[in-house]
Amino acid sequence: MRIRYIRPFPEEDITGWINGVKGVIVFDRDYSVGMGGVLASEISGLVPSNISFEGVLAGLGGFDVSADEFKVIMKDFLDKSEREGLVRVRKYWYIPKIER
């Protein structure tokens, strides 16, 4: 699901989409000091406590995240969920390796 606006917050759409999933991962390009990703902070309250959740801050500072990098982040989340069971991470910083 791709959310294009945050106000008014599409709570009903999101809760309908979350129903029946095993895990939710939110990619944020916005950061709120002390809260983490803006969108992840909003969505984490809608995700039931028995569903894995991870908020990923990526693509900040002008660094784009490639499709391959997205795949790696998603695979890591799925692997961690399968290995550890329930995973709840509100703030995970993805920092790409920069080649000089």
C-alpha positions in Angstrom: 0.0 0.0 0.0 1.3 3.5 -0.8 0.0 6.3 1.3 0.1 9.7 -0.5 -1.2 11.9 2.2 -1.2 11.9 6.0 -4.0 14.4 6.8 -6.8 13.5 6.9 -5.2 10.2 8.0 -6.7 7.2 6.0 -7.2 5.1 9.2 -10.1 3.0 7.9 -8.2 2.1 4.7 -5.1 1.1 6.7 -6.9 -1.0 9.3 -8.8 -2.8 6.5 -5.5 -3.5 4.7 -3.8 -4.7 8.0 -6.5 -7.2 8.8 -5.1 -10.7 8.3 -1.5 -9.9 7.5 1.4 -11.4 9.5 3.6 -8.3 9.5 3.7 -4.6 8.6 6.8 -2.7 7.5 6.6 1.1 7.0 9.2 3.0 5.0 9.6 6.7 6.0 11.5 9.6 4.5 10.3 11.9 7.3 11.7 12.0 10.8 10.2 13.5 13.9 12.7 14.0 16.7 11.9 11.6 19.6 9.2 9.8 17.6 11.0 8.2 14.7 9.3 8.1 11.3 6.2 10.2 11.0 4.1 7.6 9.1 5.4 4.7 11.1 4.4 6.5 14.3 0.8 6.9 13.0 0.5 3.4 11.7 2.1 1.6 14.7 -0.9 2.5 16.8 -3.2 0.8 14.3 -1.2 -2.5 14.1 -2.5 -5.1 16.7 0.1 -6.3 19.2 0.1 -9.8 17.7 1.3 -8.6 14.3 5.0 -7.9 13.6 5.8 -4.3 12.9 8.9 -2.4 11.8 9.3 1.3 11.0 12.3 1.9 8.6 13.8 5.3 8.1 15.4 5.3 4.7 16.2 7.6 1.8 17.0 10.6 4.1 19.7 13.2 3.2 19.2 12.8 -0.5 20.1 9.2 -0.7 17.7 7.1 -2.7 16.9 3.5 -1.8 17.2 1.2 -4.8 14.8 -1.7 -5.5 17.4 -4.2 -4.5 18.0 -2.4 -1.2 14.2 -2.5 -0.6 14.2 -6.2 -1.2 17.1 -6.8 1.3 15.3 -4.7 4.0 12.0 -6.7 3.4 13.8 -10.0 3.4 15.6 -9.1 6.6 12.3 -8.2 8.2 10.6 -11.5 7.0 13.6 -13.6 8.2 13.7 -11.9 11.6 9.9 -12.4 12.0 10.2 -16.1 11.1 13.2 -16.6 13.4 12.1 -14.6 16.4 8.3 -14.7 16.1 6.8 -11.4 16.9 8.9 -8.4 16.0 8.1 -4.9 17.1 10.6 -2.2 16.0 9.4 1.4 15.8 12.6 2.9 14.5 15.2 1.2 12.3 17.7 3.4 10.5 18.7 2.2 7.0 22.0 3.8 6.0 23.2 2.8 2.6 26.9 2.1 2.0 28.4 4.9 0.1 31.2 4.2 -2.3 33.7 6.9 -2.8 
